[in-house]
Amino acid sequence: MSDAGTETFWLTPEERTALQNYRAARRALESLGLIRSDRSTVGEVAERIVCRAMKLSRADSRVRAAYDARDEQGATYQIKARMVADLKGHTSFDFKVSPTGFDYLVAVLLTHDYEPLVMIRVPLAEVQRHCCASADGLRFRWTQDPLTAEWLTIYRPVTPE
């Protein structure tokens, strides 16, 4: 495992306020039964955070099957995110088909207020090695164990002063 330390990938105050307002509006719409999930917003916010933190360029297409971003050396990144209460729980990052077409998975865990808790960068070979079958495809499971694995890089946000 390598820890990238305290990279600065928090949200700007304007982004944080806008997301808090958005989240409040989403909760109201959910309580009225008009919407049922945050999926698209979560992914968009995670892509922005990852690209800022790792100095990546987002893919030209909003919907790209294989990757979401690219670095200056040409490596490609699939970015997946989940909202969680804390880092103690379990979650997974799902693939409909065998993961291919990117060099790294960047898995991001956000609070329900879109604050980044942690993101991990995993080489594709390790993603393929650690995926398990599920009813809908393949699943890369998140538990506390990945935080100690030697095959990933961890990025942790710092609080702006």
PyMOL CGO cylinders between C-alpha atoms (Angstrom):
from pymol import cmd
from pymol.cgo import CYLINDER

trace = [
    CYLINDER, 0.00, 0.00, 0.00, 1.16, 3.48, -0.65, 0.3, 1, 1, 1, 1, 1, 1,
    CYLINDER, 1.16, 3.48, -0.65, -0.53, 6.43, 0.96, 0.3, 1, 1, 1, 1, 1, 1,
    CYLINDER, -0.53, 6.43, 0.96, -0.64, 9.54, -1.16, 0.3, 1, 1, 1, 1, 1, 1,
    CYLINDER, -0.64, 9.54, -1.16, -0.97, 11.53, 2.02, 0.3, 1, 1, 1, 1, 1, 1,
    CYLINDER, -0.97, 11.53, 2.02, -3.10, 14.58, 2.41, 0.3, 1, 1, 1, 1, 1, 1,
    CYLINDER, -3.10, 14.58, 2.41, -3.82, 15.62, -1.14, 0.3, 1, 1, 1, 1, 1, 1,
    CYLINDER, -3.82, 15.62, -1.14, -6.02, 18.67, -1.47, 0.3, 1, 1, 1, 1, 1, 1,
    CYLINDER, -6.02, 18.67, -1.47, -9.16, 17.45, -3.17, 0.3, 1, 1, 1, 1, 1, 1,
    CYLINDER, -9.16, 17.45, -3.17, -11.85, 18.96, -1.00, 0.3, 1, 1, 1, 1, 1, 1,
    CYLINDER, -11.85, 18.96, -1.00, -14.68, 20.96, -2.50, 0.3, 1, 1, 1, 1, 1, 1,
    CYLINDER, -14.68, 20.96, -2.50, -14.55, 24.73, -2.82, 0.3, 1, 1, 1, 1, 1, 1,
    CYLINDER, -14.55, 24.73, -2.82, -16.88, 26.63, -0.47, 0.3, 1, 1, 1, 1, 1, 1,
    CYLINDER, -16.88, 26.63, -0.47, -19.13, 27.53, -3.42, 0.3, 1, 1, 1, 1, 1, 1,
    CYLINDER, -19.13, 27.53, -3.42, -19.29, 23.90, -4.59, 0.3, 1, 1, 1, 1, 1, 1,
    CYLINDER, -19.29, 23.90, -4.59, -20.02, 22.72, -1.03, 0.3, 1, 1, 1, 1, 1, 1,
    CYLINDER, -20.02, 22.72, -1.03, -22.88, 25.22, -0.57, 0.3, 1, 1, 1, 1, 1, 1,
    CYLINDER, -22.88, 25.22, -0.57, -24.39, 24.39, -3.96, 0.3, 1, 1, 1, 1, 1, 1,
    CYLINDER, -24.39, 24.39, -3.96, -24.26, 20.66, -3.21, 0.3, 1, 1, 1, 1, 1, 1,
    CYLINDER, -24.26, 20.66, -3.21, -25.84, 21.15, 0.23, 0.3, 1, 1, 1, 1, 1, 1,
    CYLINDER, -25.84, 21.15, 0.23, -28.69, 23.09, -1.40, 0.3, 1, 1, 1, 1, 1, 1,
    CYLINDER, -28.69, 23.09, -1.40, -28.99, 20.47, -4.11, 0.3, 1, 1, 1, 1, 1, 1,
    CYLINDER, -28.99, 20.47, -4.11, -29.05, 17.64, -1.56, 0.3, 1, 1, 1, 1, 1, 1,
    CYLINDER, -29.05, 17.64, -1.56, -31.80, 19.37, 0.43, 0.3, 1, 1, 1, 1, 1, 1,
    CYLINDER, -31.80, 19.37, 0.43, -33.86, 19.76, -2.75, 0.3, 1, 1, 1, 1, 1, 1,
    CYLINDER, -33.86, 19.76, -2.75, -33.24, 16.10, -3.66, 0.3, 1, 1, 1, 1, 1, 1,
    CYLINDER, -33.24, 16.10, -3.66, -34.40, 14.95, -0.19, 0.3, 1, 1, 1, 1, 1, 1,
    CYLINDER, -34.40, 14.95, -0.19, -37.62, 16.95, -0.64, 0.3, 1, 1, 1, 1, 1, 1,
    CYLINDER, -37.62, 16.95, -0.64, -38.18, 15.44, -4.09, 0.3, 1, 1, 1, 1, 1, 1,
    CYLINDER, -38.18, 15.44, -4.09, -37.47, 11.94, -2.73, 0.3, 1, 1, 1, 1, 1, 1,
    CYLINDER, -37.47, 11.94, -2.73, -39.98, 12.42, 0.10, 0.3, 1, 1, 1, 1, 1, 1,
    CYLINDER, -39.98, 12.42, 0.10, -42.58, 13.38, -2.50, 0.3, 1, 1, 1, 1, 1, 1,
    CYLINDER, -42.58, 13.38, -2.50, -41.75, 10.23, -4.50, 0.3, 1, 1, 1, 1, 1, 1,
    CYLINDER, -41.75, 10.23, -4.50, -40.61, 12.16, -7.56, 0.3, 1, 1, 1, 1, 1, 1,
    CYLINDER, -40.61, 12.16, -7.56, -37.06, 10.76, -7.63, 0.3, 1, 1, 1, 1, 1, 1,
    CYLINDER, -37.06, 10.76, -7.63, -35.55, 7.62, -6.19, 0.3, 1, 1, 1, 1, 1, 1,
    CYLINDER, -35.55, 7.62, -6.19, -31.73, 7.86, -6.31, 0.3, 1, 1, 1, 1, 1, 1,
    CYLINDER, -31.73, 7.86, -6.31, -28.66, 10.13, -6.49, 0.3, 1, 1, 1, 1, 1, 1,
    CYLINDER, -28.66, 10.13, -6.49, -26.66, 7.97, -8.87, 0.3, 1, 1, 1, 1, 1, 1,
    CYLINDER, -26.66, 7.97, -8.87, -25.86, 10.49, -11.59, 0.3, 1, 1, 1, 1, 1, 1,
    CYLINDER, -25.86, 10.49, -11.59, -24.91, 13.30, -9.21, 0.3, 1, 1, 1, 1, 1, 1,
    CYLINDER, -24.91, 13.30, -9.21, -22.67, 11.09, -7.11, 0.3, 1, 1, 1, 1, 1, 1,
    CYLINDER, -22.67, 11.09, -7.11, -20.66, 9.99, -10.16, 0.3, 1, 1, 1, 1, 1, 1,
    CYLINDER, -20.66, 9.99, -10.16, -20.33, 13.52, -11.53, 0.3, 1, 1, 1, 1, 1, 1,
    CYLINDER, -20.33, 13.52, -11.53, -19.10, 14.91, -8.20, 0.3, 1, 1, 1, 1, 1, 1,
    CYLINDER, -19.10, 14.91, -8.20, -16.64, 12.03, -7.77, 0.3, 1, 1, 1, 1, 1, 1,
    CYLINDER, -16.64, 12.03, -7.77, -15.22, 12.57, -11.26, 0.3, 1, 1, 1, 1, 1, 1,
    CYLINDER, -15.22, 12.57, -11.26, -14.66, 16.25, -10.51, 0.3, 1, 1, 1, 1, 1, 1,
    CYLINDER, -14.66, 16.25, -10.51, -12.94, 15.46, -7.19, 0.3, 1, 1, 1, 1, 1, 1,
    CYLINDER, -12.94, 15.46, -7.19, -10.72, 12.74, -8.69, 0.3, 1, 1, 1, 1, 1, 1,
    CYLINDER, -10.72, 12.74, -8.69, -9.70, 14.81, -11.70, 0.3, 1, 1, 1, 1, 1, 1,
    CYLINDER, -9.70, 14.81, -11.70, -8.82, 17.75, -9.48, 0.3, 1, 1, 1, 1, 1, 1,
    CYLINDER, -8.82, 17.75, -9.48, -6.91, 15.61, -6.97, 0.3, 1, 1, 1, 1, 1, 1,
    CYLINDER, -6.91, 15.61, -6.97, -4.95, 13.60, -9.52, 0.3, 1, 1, 1, 1, 1, 1,
    CYLINDER, -4.95, 13.60, -9.52, -4.65, 16.29, -12.21, 0.3, 1, 1, 1, 1, 1, 1,
    CYLINDER, -4.65, 16.29, -12.21, -6.58, 14.19, -14.75, 0.3, 1, 1, 1, 1, 1, 1,
    CYLINDER, -6.58, 14.19, -14.75, -8.48, 15.29, -17.84, 0.3, 1, 1, 1, 1, 1, 1,
    CYLINDER, -8.48, 15.29, -17.84, -12.07, 14.13, -18.02, 0.3, 1, 1, 1, 1, 1, 1,
    CYLINDER, -12.07, 14.13, -18.02, -13.04, 12.05, -21.04, 0.3, 1, 1, 1, 1, 1, 1,
    CYLINDER, -13.04, 12.05, -21.04, -14.66, 14.01, -23.85, 0.3, 1, 1, 1, 1, 1, 1,
    CYLINDER, -14.66, 14.01, -23.85, -17.82, 11.91, -23.75, 0.3, 1, 1, 1, 1, 1, 1,
    CYLINDER, -17.82, 11.91, -23.75, -20.08, 12.06, -20.68, 0.3, 1, 1, 1, 1, 1, 1,
    CYLINDER, -20.08, 12.06, -20.68, -20.90, 8.39, -21.14, 0.3, 1, 1, 1, 1, 1, 1,
    CYLINDER, -20.90, 8.39, -21.14, -17.81, 6.35, -21.95, 0.3, 1, 1, 1, 1, 1, 1,
    CYLINDER, -17.81, 6.35, -21.95, -17.95, 2.62, -21.51, 0.3, 1, 1, 1, 1, 1, 1,
    CYLINDER, -17.95, 2.62, -21.51, -14.29, 2.04, -20.68, 0.3, 1, 1, 1, 1, 1, 1,
    CYLINDER, -14.29, 2.04, -20.68, -12.88, 5.07, -18.88, 0.3, 1, 1, 1, 1, 1, 1,
    CYLINDER, -12.88, 5.07, -18.88, -13.77, 8.45, -17.38, 0.3, 1, 1, 1, 1, 1, 1,
    CYLINDER, -13.77, 8.45, -17.38, -10.44, 10.30, -17.35, 0.3, 1, 1, 1, 1, 1, 1,
    CYLINDER, -10.44, 10.30, -17.35, -6.85, 10.26, -18.59, 0.3, 1, 1, 1, 1, 1, 1,
    CYLINDER, -6.85, 10.26, -18.59, -3.54, 11.51, -17.14, 0.3, 1, 1, 1, 1, 1, 1,
    CYLINDER, -3.54, 11.51, -17.14, -0.75, 13.36, -18.96, 0.3, 1, 1, 1, 1, 1, 1,
    CYLINDER, -0.75, 13.36, -18.96, 1.08, 10.08, -19.66, 0.3, 1, 1, 1, 1, 1, 1,
    CYLINDER, 1.08, 10.08, -19.66, -2.02, 8.59, -21.32, 0.3, 1, 1, 1, 1, 1, 1,
    CYLINDER, -2.02, 8.59, -21.32, -3.08, 6.21, -18.53, 0.3, 1, 1, 1, 1, 1, 1,
    CYLINDER, -3.08, 6.21, -18.53, -6.86, 5.82, -18.32, 0.3, 1, 1, 1, 1, 1, 1,
    CYLINDER, -6.86, 5.82, -18.32, -9.05, 5.81, -15.21, 0.3, 1, 1, 1, 1, 1, 1,
    CYLINDER, -9.05, 5.81, -15.21, -12.48, 4.35, -14.48, 0.3, 1, 1, 1, 1, 1, 1,
    CYLINDER, -12.48, 4.35, -14.48, -14.02, 6.36, -11.63, 0.3, 1, 1, 1, 1, 1, 1,
    CYLINDER, -14.02, 6.36, -11.63, -16.69, 4.84, -9.39, 0.3, 1, 1, 1, 1, 1, 1,
    CYLINDER, -16.69, 4.84, -9.39, -18.25, 6.34, -6.28, 0.3, 1, 1, 1, 1, 1, 1,
    CYLINDER, -18.25, 6.34, -6.28, -20.53, 5.42, -3.43, 0.3, 1, 1, 1, 1, 1, 1,
    CYLINDER, -20.53, 5.42, -3.43, -22.18, 7.41, -0.67, 0.3, 1, 1, 1, 1, 1, 1,
    CYLINDER, -22.18, 7.41, -0.67, -21.53, 5.90, 2.75, 0.3, 1, 1, 1, 1, 1, 1,
    CYLINDER, -21.53, 5.90, 2.75, -22.06, 6.89, 6.37, 0.3, 1, 1, 1, 1, 1, 1,
    CYLINDER, -22.06, 6.89, 6.37, -18.42, 6.17, 7.28, 0.3, 1, 1, 1, 1, 1, 1,
    CYLINDER, -18.42, 6.17, 7.28, -15.45, 3.99, 6.36, 0.3, 1, 1, 1, 1, 1, 1,
    CYLINDER, -15.45, 3.99, 6.36, -16.49, 1.14, 8.66, 0.3, 1, 1, 1, 1, 1, 1,
    CYLINDER, -16.49, 1.14, 8.66, -19.16, -0.30, 6.39, 0.3, 1, 1, 1, 1, 1, 1,
    CYLINDER, -19.16, -0.30, 6.39, -19.05, -2.53, 3.36, 0.3, 1, 1, 1, 1, 1, 1,
    CYLINDER, -19.05, -2.53, 3.36, -19.98, -1.54, -0.17, 0.3, 1, 1, 1, 1, 1, 1,
    CYLINDER, -19.98, -1.54, -0.17, -19.07, -2.58, -3.69, 0.3, 1, 1, 1, 1, 1, 1,
    CYLINDER, -19.07, -2.58, -3.69, -18.22, -1.16, -7.08, 0.3, 1, 1, 1, 1, 1, 1,
    CYLINDER, -18.22, -1.16, -7.08, -20.05, -3.07, -9.77, 0.3, 1, 1, 1, 1, 1, 1,
    CYLINDER, -20.05, -3.07, -9.77, -19.18, -3.92, -13.37, 0.3, 1, 1, 1, 1, 1, 1,
    CYLINDER, -19.18, -3.92, -13.37, -21.76, -5.29, -15.83, 0.3, 1, 1, 1, 1, 1, 1,
    CYLINDER, -21.76, -5.29, -15.83, -18.99, -7.06, -17.76, 0.3, 1, 1, 1, 1, 1, 1,
    CYLINDER, -18.99, -7.06, -17.76, -15.41, -8.01, -16.98, 0.3, 1, 1, 1, 1, 1, 1,
    CYLINDER, -15.41, -8.01, -16.98, -13.49, -4.80, -16.28, 0.3, 1, 1, 1, 1, 1, 1,
    CYLINDER, -13.49, -4.80, -16.28, -11.29, -3.84, -19.23, 0.3, 1, 1, 1, 1, 1, 1,
    CYLINDER, -11.29, -3.84, -19.23, -10.38, -0.74, -21.22, 0.3, 1, 1, 1, 1, 1, 1,
    CYLINDER, -10.38, -0.74, -21.22, -8.82, 1.28, -18.41, 0.3, 1, 1, 1, 1, 1, 1,
    CYLINDER, -8.82, 1.28, -18.41, -5.54, 1.24, -16.52, 0.3, 1, 1, 1, 1, 1, 1,
    CYLINDER, -5.54, 1.24, -16.52, -6.80, 2.14, -13.03, 0.3, 1, 1, 1, 1, 1, 1,
    CYLINDER, -6.80, 2.14, -13.03, -10.00, 2.09, -11.04, 0.3, 1, 1, 1, 1, 1, 1,
    CYLINDER, -10.00, 2.09, -11.04, -10.41, 5.05, -8.72, 0.3, 1, 1, 1, 1, 1, 1,
    CYLINDER, -10.41, 5.05, -8.72, -12.99, 4.19, -6.05, 0.3, 1, 1, 1, 1, 1, 1,
    CYLINDER, -12.99, 4.19, -6.05, -14.34, 7.16, -4.12, 0.3, 1, 1, 1, 1, 1, 1,
    CYLINDER, -14.34, 7.16, -4.12, -16.32, 7.08, -0.89, 0.3, 1, 1, 1, 1, 1, 1,
    CYLINDER, -16.32, 7.08, -0.89, -18.37, 10.20, -0.17, 0.3, 1, 1, 1, 1, 1, 1,
    CYLINDER, -18.37, 10.20, -0.17, -20.57, 11.17, 2.76, 0.3, 1, 1, 1, 1, 1, 1,
    CYLINDER, -20.57, 11.17, 2.76, -24.24, 11.79, 2.10, 0.3, 1, 1, 1, 1, 1, 1,
    CYLINDER, -24.24, 11.79, 2.10, -23.32, 15.49, 1.97, 0.3, 1, 1, 1, 1, 1, 1,
    CYLINDER, -23.32, 15.49, 1.97, -20.83, 14.77, -0.85, 0.3, 1, 1, 1, 1, 1, 1,
    CYLINDER, -20.83, 14.77, -0.85, -17.75, 15.23, 1.34, 0.3, 1, 1, 1, 1, 1, 1,
    CYLINDER, -17.75, 15.23, 1.34, -14.93, 12.92, 0.23, 0.3, 1, 1, 1, 1, 1, 1,
    CYLINDER, -14.93, 12.92, 0.23, -13.87, 10.41, 2.87, 0.3, 1, 1, 1, 1, 1, 1,
    CYLINDER, -13.87, 10.41, 2.87, -11.23, 8.58, 0.85, 0.3, 1, 1, 1, 1, 1, 1,
    CYLINDER, -11.23, 8.58, 0.85, -10.37, 7.52, -2.65, 0.3, 1, 1, 1, 1, 1, 1,
    CYLINDER, -10.37, 7.52, -2.65, -8.25, 4.59, -3.70, 0.3, 1, 1, 1, 1, 1, 1,
    CYLINDER, -8.25, 4.59, -3.70, -6.44, 3.94, -6.98, 0.3, 1, 1, 1, 1, 1, 1,
    CYLINDER, -6.44, 3.94, -6.98, -6.28, 0.29, -7.99, 0.3, 1, 1, 1, 1, 1, 1,
    CYLINDER, -6.28, 0.29, -7.99, -4.45, -1.11, -11.05, 0.3, 1, 1, 1, 1, 1, 1,
    CYLINDER, -4.45, -1.11, -11.05, -6.73, -2.91, -13.51, 0.3, 1, 1, 1, 1, 1, 1,
    CYLINDER, -6.73, -2.91, -13.51, -4.98, -6.26, -12.97, 0.3, 1, 1, 1, 1, 1, 1,
    CYLINDER, -4.98, -6.26, -12.97, -5.80, -6.09, -9.24, 0.3, 1, 1, 1, 1, 1, 1,
    CYLINDER, -5.80, -6.09, -9.24, -9.40, -5.10, -9.95, 0.3, 1, 1, 1, 1, 1, 1,
    CYLINDER, -9.40, -5.10, -9.95, -9.75, -8.14, -12.19, 0.3, 1, 1, 1, 1, 1, 1,
    CYLINDER, -9.75, -8.14, -12.19, -8.06, -10.37, -9.63, 0.3, 1, 1, 1, 1, 1, 1,
    CYLINDER, -8.06, -10.37, -9.63, -10.24, -9.21, -6.73, 0.3, 1, 1, 1, 1, 1, 1,
    CYLINDER, -10.24, -9.21, -6.73, -13.63, -9.02, -8.48, 0.3, 1, 1, 1, 1, 1, 1,
    CYLINDER, -13.63, -9.02, -8.48, -16.20, -11.66, -7.65, 0.3, 1, 1, 1, 1, 1, 1,
    CYLINDER, -16.20, -11.66, -7.65, -19.31, -12.76, -9.52, 0.3, 1, 1, 1, 1, 1, 1,
    CYLINDER, -19.31, -12.76, -9.52, -22.67, -11.24, -8.64, 0.3, 1, 1, 1, 1, 1, 1,
    CYLINDER, -22.67, -11.24, -8.64, -26.18, -11.63, -10.03, 0.3, 1, 1, 1, 1, 1, 1,
    CYLINDER, -26.18, -11.63, -10.03, -25.66, -8.54, -12.20, 0.3, 1, 1, 1, 1, 1, 1,
    CYLINDER, -25.66, -8.54, -12.20, -22.05, -9.01, -13.31, 0.3, 1, 1, 1, 1, 1, 1,
    CYLINDER, -22.05, -9.01, -13.31, -18.87, -8.55, -11.30, 0.3, 1, 1, 1, 1, 1, 1,
    CYLINDER, -18.87, -8.55, -11.30, -18.32, -6.83, -7.98, 0.3, 1, 1, 1, 1, 1, 1,
    CYLINDER, -18.32, -6.83, -7.98, -15.21, -5.22, -6.49, 0.3, 1, 1, 1, 1, 1, 1,
    CYLINDER, -15.21, -5.22, -6.49, -15.98, -5.35, -2.76, 0.3, 1, 1, 1, 1, 1, 1,
    CYLINDER, -15.98, -5.35, -2.76, -15.02, -2.57, -0.36, 0.3, 1, 1, 1, 1, 1, 1,
    CYLINDER, -15.02, -2.57, -0.36, -14.19, -3.50, 3.21, 0.3, 1, 1, 1, 1, 1, 1,
    CYLINDER, -14.19, -3.50, 3.21, -11.55, -2.18, 5.58, 0.3, 1, 1, 1, 1, 1, 1,
    CYLINDER, -11.55, -2.18, 5.58, -9.11, -4.72, 4.09, 0.3, 1, 1, 1, 1, 1, 1,
    CYLINDER, -9.11, -4.72, 4.09, -8.33, -2.67, 0.96, 0.3, 1, 1, 1, 1, 1, 1,
    CYLINDER, -8.33, -2.67, 0.96, -6.93, 0.11, 3.13, 0.3, 1, 1, 1, 1, 1, 1,
    CYLINDER, -6.93, 0.11, 3.13, -4.03, -2.17, 4.04, 0.3, 1, 1, 1, 1, 1, 1,
    CYLINDER, -4.03, -2.17, 4.04, -3.43, -3.77, 0.64, 0.3, 1, 1, 1, 1, 1, 1,
    CYLINDER, -3.43, -3.77, 0.64, -0.04, -3.21, -0.98, 0.3, 1, 1, 1, 1, 1, 1,
    CYLINDER, -0.04, -3.21, -0.98, -1.53, -2.95, -4.48, 0.3, 1, 1, 1, 1, 1, 1,
    CYLINDER, -1.53, -2.95, -4.48, -3.34, 0.36, -4.09, 0.3, 1, 1, 1, 1, 1, 1,
    CYLINDER, -3.34, 0.36, -4.09, -2.72, 4.04, -3.50, 0.3, 1, 1, 1, 1, 1, 1,
    CYLINDER, -2.72, 4.04, -3.50, -4.84, 5.85, -0.94, 0.3, 1, 1, 1, 1, 1, 1,
    CYLINDER, -4.84, 5.85, -0.94, -5.79, 9.53, -1.16, 0.3, 1, 1, 1, 1, 1, 1,
    CYLINDER, -5.79, 9.53, -1.16, -7.29, 11.18, 1.90, 0.3, 1, 1, 1, 1, 1, 1,
    CYLINDER, -7.29, 11.18, 1.90, -8.77, 14.67, 1.93, 0.3, 1, 1, 1, 1, 1, 1,
    CYLINDER, -8.77, 14.67, 1.93, -7.62, 17.33, 4.33, 0.3, 1, 1, 1, 1, 1, 1,
    CYLINDER, -7.62, 17.33, 4.33, -9.83, 19.97, 5.83, 0.3, 1, 1, 1, 1, 1, 1,
    CYLINDER, -9.83, 19.97, 5.83, -9.19, 23.40, 4.35, 0.3, 1, 1, 1, 1, 1, 1,
    CYLINDER, -9.19, 23.40, 4.35, -7.99, 25.94, 6.88, 0.3, 1, 1, 1, 1, 1, 1,
]
cmd.load_cgo(trace, "trace")
